[in-house]
């Protein structure tokens, strides 16, 4: 288990105080940018997850929902 979740296996960078988990922009992110969905005035406020987009376009419940506790497993599942 330690090898699977070793920090070197993920897109994580760190400084003295924090860890930063990142991913590249995908087509849905770019569409959100172009449509201004994630903007508040001149500022970009966040990146939406595929879960948020799924909930807008499907009646079926997603595997993870907005009430679930965010875990490393859930973050990895969203990103992969």
N, C-alpha and C positions, 0 to 999 in steps of 0.2 A: 504494500500500500504506500509506503514511504517513497518508493521509486516512481510509482504512477503519479503521485501528486507533488513530486519534487518541483521546487520553484523554477528550475532550469527547463522544465518541460512545457512551460506556458509563456505567453507573451506578457511577461511581467518585468517591469523595471522598478528599481527602488532607490530611495535616497535615505538620509539618516532617520527620517521620521515616518515615511509612507511607502506603500507598495502601489504601483499603478498597473492595472490590467487593461490592455488595449487590443484593438482589432482594426483591420482596414475597413474603409467605407465600402459598402455593398450597394447594389442598384437601388434598393429601398431607401437607404440613407441619402443617396444622391437625389432621388425624387423628392424626399422630404426637404432637402436644401433648396432645390429649384422651386418648389411650391410654397416655400416659406412656412411650412408646418411647424418647424422647430425654432422659429424666430419669434422674438418679442421686441418689436421695434427694429433697431439695428443690431441687436445681439442674438446670437444663437444660444439657445437655452439648454439643449440636451440632444442626445441621439436616442431615437426610439428603438426598441427591440422588435424582433420579428413577432414576438408574442403580442405586442400592442397592435401591430398591423393585422395579425391573425384574428384577434378579437373584433376588429372592425369589419372584416370581410367574411367570417365564417360563423355559423351557428354552433358548430361543435366546439366544446371546451378545449383549450390548449392543454398540453401536458403540464405546464407550469402556468400559474395564474397570478394576477396582481396581489393576491392575498398570501401567496406562498412565501416562506422564509427564504431569502436569497442565500444560497450556499455556493461554495466553489464548484460543486457538481452542477448546479443550476446555471451558473455563469458559463461554465465550459460548454454545457449543452446548448445554450443560446448562441454561442459564438461558433461552434464547430459546424 
